[in-house]
């Protein structure tokens, strides 16, 4: 039953962990806050941090125990260095272009204060730049995208459905707008390269760049500035060209091996073992 309803089960587990992990976080922070002069803002930051780390680690553990993925899949198959470099460079280029476009709209950021606290600590870096990309890519790409691909029979069916879910679960409007196109890019990279390590590394690179640049006082780019238009055009062109090269390389590899990217029944049987 859990195997047949993999996407629903995965989402329910993830949602439950977001709430349940608040309990140990509160039990850890409350006595410390009571014994010190910790401000309400600091309490919120530490509560969020502990909840994030616990939820991410427990989700990976539970999904592994349910045999929804194998730990080896996070690093294997190892893509060619050329593919990996093009994927990271192309993904970051497109993400930057999306950020420029998003900056032109006044989208509310409901988690801005909480994120400011997380973006100034080592543990925040671990949670946001390492654990979040790992757990989210396992959940959204390896489990949900692949499950939806299998059920719809279409690669793009899996990519679009999983991307919509990825955007919705972020809840924060500022993150939702970015998350949907970003998830499409990550999903496409996973589907085309066949390696989960590719979207994981692209996701880690993006979050790491965002983590460090958020600590600067740079103004948001505006399209009325010719330099911004030039950067937008350059990043879009670079990203799309690199994605085209990745797809071209994949088609060449498929022709040489006589294989495609479709998920086959025999692959599903192997996953269940």
Beta strands, then each sheet from edge to edge (+ up, - down):
end
